[in-house]
Every structure is written in C-alpha cells, then in structure tokens.
Amino acid sequence: MTTRTGAALDALEVAINAAASISLPALERNRTLDDAFSALDGGALAYLNMVDGDVATLETQLGGEEPYELSQSATFEWFVKADTEADLRAAFEAGLLALDDALDADRTLGGVVDNAEITGLRRDNLATEGISGLRAAEIDVVMTLTSDRPF
C-alpha cells in the first residue's frame, strides 16, 4: 500500500511525464548529478530529474478521518544544452513553461492532492554555473494534501 505522500509524488511524476511527450524530455526520478552530465555528454539536449522532497505537517486536527494537513515537496532539476545563447534561452524558457503548464492542467493531480504549485526557482550557485552552452535550474514544487497519517 502506498502512503498519501508517496501517491502524491507518483501523481506528480505522471503529470510531468504526460508533458514530457509534448515538450519535455523523459523524466528521471531521484537520479544523481552525474547522470545528468552523462546524458548531456551523450548527446541529449535537455535533462529533467525529479527529486523526492520532504513532508511537513501544516496542521493537525483532533478527530476526523484525515486529521493531518501536509505539504510534500519535490525539486525538479532542469538542464538544457544548446549551441547559441538564443537557442539556450528559448529551450530553457520553454521547459519552465511546460512544467508550469503541466501543473496548471490539473492542480489536484487527478484528485490525489488538494493543490500542486511551483514555489521556487534557483538558477544561481549550481554545479553547471560557468559551463558554456549549458543552463540549469532547480524548480521547487509543493503539494498540499490531507492524510490519516503524518506522512
């Protein structure tokens, strides 16, 4: 049996994979930075990895069937490679928009969560900084849900 937070992460993966068939590369999950560089060195023009994040209890209500209001986080590692700055920017921005559009299509991820949204974007101080022809970001997503357990 899958926990509610595990189901939320699985539903997020499904939603992003649906977008991958359109404008994002196939989604990897919980891979290493070395995997990203290997894929890009091997000829891939983009790489997307989802890292399962932490669970936080937002509120606990005594009684009731689902007393825990939780947030489950995930971080997407988004890498793009291109020959020109214009192509790099275009591919990078298209990927960010595709991620947001995938969430916007169904913020409840098929009814598994109450809401899923991008809450942060980091472009600075990443391992790819200073590498010519490569742009990367970490995109934080938070899902809110209720559960009968604190996870």
Secondary structure, DSSP 4 states (H G I P E B T S, - for coil): ---HHHHHHHHHHHHHHHHHTTTSPPEEES--HHHHHHHHHTT-SEEEEEEEEEEEEEEE-SSSS--EEEEEEEEEEEEEE-SSHHHHHHHHHHHHHHHHHHHHH-TTTTTTSSEEEEEEEE-SS-TTTT-TTEEEEEEEEEEEEEESS--
